[in-house]
Amino acid sequence: MQRRGPLVNASTLKNTFDRRAFVVGAVQYGVGILLAGRMAYLAIAENEKYRLESESNRVNLTLIPPRRGWILDRNGAPLASNRADFRVDIIPDRLTDPDAMIDQIGELLELEADRIADLKTEVANARGFAPVEVASGLNYEQFAALSVRLPDMQGVVPQRGFSRYYPTASSVGHLIGYVGPASAEEYEKDRNPILITPGYKIGKDGLEKQFEQELRGVPGARRVEVTAGGRIVRDLETREDIQGDPVRLTIDGPLQDYAARRIGLESGSVVVMDCATGDLLCMASMPSFDPNSFSDGIGSVEYAMLRDDQRVPLRNKVLKGLYPPGSTVKPMHCMAFLKEGVRPEETIVCGGGRRIGNRFFRCHSNHGVVNMDKAIAQSCDSYFYHFAQQVGFDKVAEMAKYLGMGQEFDLPVTSQFYGTVPSSDWKFNKFGREWQPFDTVNASIGQGYYLASPLQLAVMSTRLATGRHVEPRLTLDTPPRGFDQVDFPEDQVQFIRQSMSNVVNGAGTARRAALPFPDIQIAGKTGTAQVVSLSISDGRSGPWKYRDHGLFVFFAPFDKPRYAGAVVIEHGGGSGAAYPIARDVMTFMFDPAKGLEALRALEQQWGGTAQERLEKRYAAYAAERGAAVTPPPRRDEEIFDRVEAEARLDAARTQEIGEEFVEPRENQAASGSPPPDAYNAAAQAEAQ
């Protein structure tokens, strides 16, 4: 039998339609309720959020980089300042065709080919959001030429602001350091939006890095109304930046510049301290670099020139140069002898050397009967061989550390090298070998494993001159330290002062270091530090890197010391390269006009000031090599990490001759040689 379906009529159709219409209506009503609820939530609860987002589409807020605080010398003169500047940066991730855009900018600004090549490399390696500096110090015409083309130059950011400026340039390169854009690593550590603001730079080296937080300041802000395409319609509000705090140093700016220039064609350093306060008045290291170049973004050619220079202009020789101190430590060793009971009038006979055990150790001359005063004045090695063996060098090493050797000082610097004060424990721990008599012989005259920095030598000289445990300071807001601690009895201090005065003003080894003033005398001690054995070089001739270092420690006036310091000249061939510089630096301190007169005569023969010679050398280097040089590392930090590693290797190589007896050279400054009659004659003779 056939089965019949449900009965369909008008009533059932109507009921079905009504049910379905109700369901659809309920769904639509529910959706409407949800939409209305969401709209109410957005309009009421989220009103502030979307109002701000809407406002941000209409209004742009940009940070204004704060002006860095100035770095000032002790008299308030700027060593690092700011100057008004037109500059241009590019944002890599906003460039559609980076190479074409850089070429266009280069044509407009007439950039050199090597700078254009460097820019392309920097942009390729940069993180997209981080600005890359193209040029600073633009004139108004260049700035305007870029500004009118901005609609067609997306990612190009010309702006008016301030750039860092170092008035004395290379004279303060190592001391002050420089600034540069924050690296990706620095931004990861401090995710402050100011770090990626175009034109903003942070301290990268030296005091600029050490005092970054004090110098940074507070950024300003600018609100402008823009169109949908980003074109500025009008300024709405500007909040001015707050400049960073100034940093006031103990450095004497004119002295720092003078000392850097006076080093001349040599490679070395000058440190001067104030005996009354411990103030570091001068920390000159030359040759140096122009921090203005680094702050602007150093180019491949200039970096290659600095990297290839065997005098290592990127190394801070004051803090990271380590040298055998040579005979400069002999007055300090005498302090150790006095402490251990050796009387100043005790004598030995120097017959050209001293027999110790079954070996004869030479002296650089035959001094005859020698007491302590004569041993210091004429630098008799035999005397120190004898009494260092008698006292034991471990006692001498204790005194050396007490006077600053092998120590790190509490200063606001990024790093400093300790150096080495050798002792029996030190040798056994380092090499696993016992201390030998020839180790005492070497160390007694400041050779062998001994290593010291110019800063340590200056501190040693200050403590000897004052008899107080003077601590160096670099900022004026640091209180003087150490003056309440008496290191030596007054009679011993007076004796050492007189003996060191005899080095210069008596029948000593540095007669030409005498000051051109009848009423002011300088005291000092010469030193010649050997870097290779006699079998390789005589220390005075041959390849530059095999010549002896020249050193001189000093203080003046000798009877009431006000200034003390040290001069170290790398591979200068002996102390005769160092003490004329100390003489001129101290002359400048007591009579600036007389000091400058001598310096100008020398610079005429050298070919200009240190900065002028640096610029000429760069021009010649660039002309010879063009842009065909290895580009600098991507990160500035890599440059100075490499320099520091090389400095440690050089120090280790210097210590290699500690395994053998360092036979003294002949005296390089004739004992009792008459000083020149006139100061100008001395300057001319020194230039020759």
Sequence and secondary structure as in RCSB ss.txt:
>XXXX:A:sequence
MQRRGPLVNASTLKNTFDRRAFVVGAVQYGVGILLAGRMAYLAIAENEKYRLESESNRVNLTLIPPRRGWILDRN
GAPLASNRADFRVDIIPDRLTDPDAMIDQIGELLELEADRIADLKTEVANARGFAPVEVASGLNYEQFAALSVRL
PDMQGVVPQRGFSRYYPTASSVGHLIGYVGPASAEEYEKDRNPILITPGYKIGKDGLEKQFEQELRGVPGARRVE
VTAGGRIVRDLETREDIQGDPVRLTIDGPLQDYAARRIGLESGSVVVMDCATGDLLCMASMPSFDPNSFSDGIGS
VEYAMLRDDQRVPLRNKVLKGLYPPGSTVKPMHCMAFLKEGVRPEETIVCGGGRRIGNRFFRCHSNHGVVNMDKA
IAQSCDSYFYHFAQQVGFDKVAEMAKYLGMGQEFDLPVTSQFYGTVPSSDWKFNKFGREWQPFDTVNASIGQGYY
LASPLQLAVMSTRLATGRHVEPRLTLDTPPRGFDQVDFPEDQVQFIRQSMSNVVNGAGTARRAALPFPDIQIAGK
TGTAQVVSLSISDGRSGPWKYRDHGLFVFFAPFDKPRYAGAVVIEHGGGSGAAYPIARDVMTFMFDPAKGLEALR
ALEQQWGGTAQERLEKRYAAYAAERGAAVTPPPRRDEEIFDRVEAEARLDAARTQEIGEEFVEPRENQAASGSPP
PDAYNAAAQAEAQ
>XXXX:A:secstr
         HHHHHHHHHHHHHHHHHHHHHHHHHHHHHHHIIIIITHHHHHHHHHHHHEEEEEE      EE TT
S EEEEEEEEEEEEE GGG SSHHHHHHHHHHHHT  HHHHHHHHHHHHHS TTS EEEEES  HHHHHHHHTTG
GG TTEEEEEEEEEE TTGGGGHHHH EEE   HHHHHHS  GGGGSTT  EEEEHHHHHTHHHHH B EEEEEE
E TT  EEEEEEEE  B    EEBS  HHHHHHHHHHTTTS EEEEEEETTT BEEEEEEES   HHHHHH   H
HHHHHHHH TT TTS HHHH  B  GGGGHHHHHHHHHHTT  TT  EEESSEEEETTEEEE SS  EEE HHHH
HHTT HHHHHHHHHHH HHHHHHHHHHTTTT     S S     B   HHHHHHHHS    HHHHHHHHTT TT 
BB HHHHHHHHHHHHHSB  B B BTTS  BSTT B S HHHHHHHHHHHHHHHHSSSS GGG  S TT   EEE
EEEE SS TTT  SSSSSGGGS EEEEEEEESSSS  EEEEEEETT SSGGGTHHHHHHHHHHHH HHHHHHHHH
HHHHHHTS HHHHHHHHHHHHHHHHTT S    SSHHHHHHHHHHHHHHHHHHHGGGGGS       SS TT   
 SSHHHHHHHHH 
